[in-house]
Amino acid sequence: KPKKKMGEEEEQLPSNAIGNPLAHRFLAWDHIEHGQFEEAFNELGDTASINPRDMWVRYYLCVAKYRLAQSKHSEMLGLANMMLDLKAVLDWDAELAGAYDLLAVARNAGGSSTAAMEAERAAIGLSPRNETYVLHLAQIYVAGRKYPAAAALLERLKTADNPQIAADANSLLSEMNS
């Protein structure tokens, strides 16, 4: 075999791909996006064992817990730990709108609608066009019995571009009016 010069290496995965935390994180996110939560948790565990300080792992773990609860129509597991993880993630990156949104949802599930409103407003401040965040704020308003504020947001969301958001807004409006 002829000896290759620097920069002429063959295209291949790094020999340490099995222990590559970035690869595990990407796989975890892909599993979360496809609703494969057990696989996602396994990949996140692998990433955390390689790099326990990886804040993305903490964030993705919270996203996975939330989406798992959504898919099963159940409560989020480890709500207190989830809120602690999200606070740590926000200390690390104070401009991560998704972390504020998840913190708001978790706080609302934990019964603290005032703290949830504060976190959701921060999420919306960072990403004002995100209709999911607006829907979550409306849900928090309903939980806090702030019906006029909730109705105003839901009326706006009834015609949202995202058909699921529009359907959820219409459903919540119907529940409020019955």
Salt bridges, closest charged atoms under 4 A:
GLU10 OE2 - LYS4 NZ 3.33
ASP30 OD1 - HIS34 ND1 3.31
GLU33 OE2 - ARG67 NH1 2.68
GLU43 OE1 - HIS24 ND1 2.52
ASP46 OD2 - HIS24 ND1 3.89
ASP54 OD2 - ARG25 NH1 2.81
ASP85 OD1 - ARG58 NH2 2.95
ASP101 OD1 - HIS136 ND1 2.66
GLU155 OE1 - LYS158 NZ 3.08
